């Protein structure tokens, strides 16, 4: 049972790591867009897409953790 909980926690942390990766990619893209004189709408659109991706991975990890914890 404890081993199975570790697998669930590992899956959850993997999703958080992917979400952090999205954030870091967003920071890098934002820096490039600022130097390229891209309009504000373009920068906001990039952040919107990246934050939705982050939220999706975090939500997926939490839902997966809760569902698997209730099954056992």
Legacy VTK file of the C-alpha trace (Angstrom):
# vtk DataFile Version 3.0
C-alpha trace
ASCII
DATASET POLYDATA
POINTS 72 float
0.000 0.000 0.000
2.765 2.444 0.903
4.554 1.636 -2.336
1.401 2.384 -4.300
1.039 5.749 -2.560
4.605 6.572 -3.548
3.723 5.891 -7.183
0.757 8.255 -6.908
2.876 10.949 -5.300
5.542 10.480 -7.955
2.935 10.916 -10.714
1.606 14.045 -9.006
5.083 15.531 -8.647
5.837 14.726 -12.283
2.807 16.772 -13.302
3.973 19.641 -11.077
7.433 19.419 -12.654
5.914 19.668 -16.130
3.889 22.686 -14.980
7.075 24.356 -13.704
8.716 23.549 -17.030
5.840 25.366 -18.762
6.499 28.373 -16.513
10.212 28.415 -17.319
9.506 28.119 -21.037
7.072 31.023 -20.665
9.691 33.157 -18.960
12.156 32.450 -21.762
9.588 33.201 -24.458
8.528 36.390 -22.675
12.130 37.584 -22.615
12.512 36.930 -26.336
9.204 38.621 -27.127
10.136 41.733 -25.121
13.381 42.120 -27.038
11.589 41.588 -30.344
9.116 44.422 -29.726
6.093 42.135 -29.995
2.721 43.781 -29.210
1.239 43.235 -25.770
-1.542 41.037 -27.208
1.024 38.541 -28.481
2.741 38.322 -25.110
-0.589 37.958 -23.280
-1.658 35.225 -25.705
1.568 33.279 -25.108
1.137 33.536 -21.339
-2.506 32.525 -21.573
-1.637 29.380 -23.506
1.237 28.510 -21.169
-0.803 29.071 -18.002
-3.628 26.945 -19.370
-1.074 24.220 -20.025
0.290 24.554 -16.492
-3.190 24.478 -14.988
-4.060 21.441 -17.056
-1.071 19.439 -15.859
-1.624 20.441 -12.222
-5.321 19.584 -12.420
-4.556 16.285 -14.134
-2.102 15.358 -11.400
-4.458 16.270 -8.567
-7.462 14.523 -10.130
-5.399 11.425 -10.875
-4.111 11.385 -7.294
-7.601 11.737 -5.793
-9.202 9.150 -8.084
-6.484 6.561 -7.502
-6.547 7.176 -3.753
-10.327 6.577 -3.667
-10.096 3.389 -5.713
-7.844 1.641 -3.215
LINES 1 73
72 0 1 2 3 4 5 6 7 8 9 10 11 12 13 14 15 16 17 18 19 20 21 22 23 24 25 26 27 28 29 30 31 32 33 34 35 36 37 38 39 40 41 42 43 44 45 46 47 48 49 50 51 52 53 54 55 56 57 58 59 60 61 62 63 64 65 66 67 68 69 70 71
